Amino acid sequence: MRTVRFRLTGPIAKADAMIATMHAIDGVDRVEEVADQMHERDDTSPPRPADGADFHDIEIHAQSAAHAEAVRGRAEAAARELGVAVEFVEDF
């Protein structure tokens, strides 16, 4: 099983829409928003958006590397459709 993690920057409604989109992908076993954490800014972090957008840490378990690639591609496409930003990360 492969794990794909990304941070979505945007309102909760759009994060919920992204999660629903990820659930619909074949080969995905589990999709969840990781428990809300404090996202402290460090020198490499971009500034927090002024429009009230928030960070959402989303973790997806895919059945194979090919399914994980499908998740990444669909997440990027969905982000464009929803007007949000996603950043793929190894760890939160």
N, C-alpha and C positions, 0 to 999 in steps of 0.2 A: 504494500500500500504506500502511496505517495501522499505527502502533505503539501498543500499549497497554502501559503499565508500571504495576505495582503492587507494593507491599511487603506481604507476608503475615507476620503475627506468629503463630507457632505451631510445633509440633514438625515435624520433617522428614517424618514419615509423612503428616501432613495436607497439607504442601506438595506432596508427591508425588501425593496424591489430587487436589489442586487442578490440578496440571499435567496429569494424566490427563483430568480433566474438560474442561480448555481444549482439549486435542487433539481432543476429540470434536465440537467446534463446527464446523459448515460455514463455509467462508470463511476458515478459519485456516490460514495457510501454515507458521507456525513458532511453537513455544512452548519457552522455555528459562528455566532459572534462571540468572541472570547470576552470574558468578564471585563467590564469597564475598568480601565486602569488610568492612573494619572499619566498623561503624556507630557513629560517635562521637556522643555526645549534645551537642546545642547547646541554647540557651535555649528553642527552640520545639519540641524533641522531647519526646514523652511519656516518662515513666520506663520503663525496661526491666522487663518483667514478672518477678515474683519466682518464678514457677512453672517457670522453666527454658525458657520459650518463646524462640524465636530468630527473627530476621528472615530472610526469603527474598525476594530481588528477582527478580520474574518478568516476563519480557518476551514479548509476543505480537505477531506480525505478522498483521494481518487484511487481506483483499483490498480492502475498501472501508470507508467511514465507517459504513455500515449494519452491516457485520459487526463493526466495532469496538464499536458500541453493543451488539450482541448479546453480545459478550465481556464488556463491563462489567456488563451485567445478569446474565449467568450467573455471573460471578465473585462478585457480591454475594450471589446466592442460594446458591451453593456455600459461601461463607464462613459464612452462617447455618447451613447444614446441618452443616458441619464443626466449628463452634464456634471459628472463628478470626477474626482481624481483618484486613481489607485496606484499604490506603490507596493510592489512585491518585495517581501522581506523573508529572511531565513528564520528569524525569531522576533517576537514582540518585545 
